[in-house]
C-alpha cells in the first residue's frame, strides 16, 4: 500500500497555538493519532472563527469533512505547545481543501510533527444537499 504524502502549499498563513493535553497521550507515551485529528479539528474551528464563521455557518452554509489524511513526521509529548498553520486551497464549486502543518519547538529547534489535509464539502443542512462554496468565504480565505 502506498503511503500518504501531503504536499503543503508554499504559504500557510493562519497560525494557532494548541497545547498538548495529558488526554492526548497514548500508551506509547506520545500524542496519539486520534489526538492529531482532534488537534486539526480545533485548528479548523479557530481558522474559521478568524473569519467570523463556524463549521455550521460560513455565509449561511455548513461544512462536512469528506476525507482526511495525516502524514506523521515526528513525535509530540505532553507539555508541547503545538503551532498549527492552516490554509484553504484547491477550491471547486462545492468543496475545498484545508492544509495543516503541525510543529513544536524543542531545544530551540522547530520539529515537524505532522502534515495533514482535510477535504471540506459545503452543505446546506436545511435542505440536506451539497451547496456552492460561498464566494465571500473564497475571497476571505484567499486573502489572509
Secondary structure as UniProt FT lines:
FT   STRAND          14..19
FT   HELIX           22..24
FT   TURN            27..28
FT   HELIX           33..50
FT   TURN            51..52
FT   TURN            55..56
FT   STRAND          57..58
FT   TURN            59..60
FT   STRAND          61..72
FT   TURN            78..79
FT   STRAND          81..89
FT   STRAND          95..106
FT   TURN            107..108
FT   STRAND          109..124
FT   TURN            125..128
FT   STRAND          129..130
FT   HELIX           135..141
//
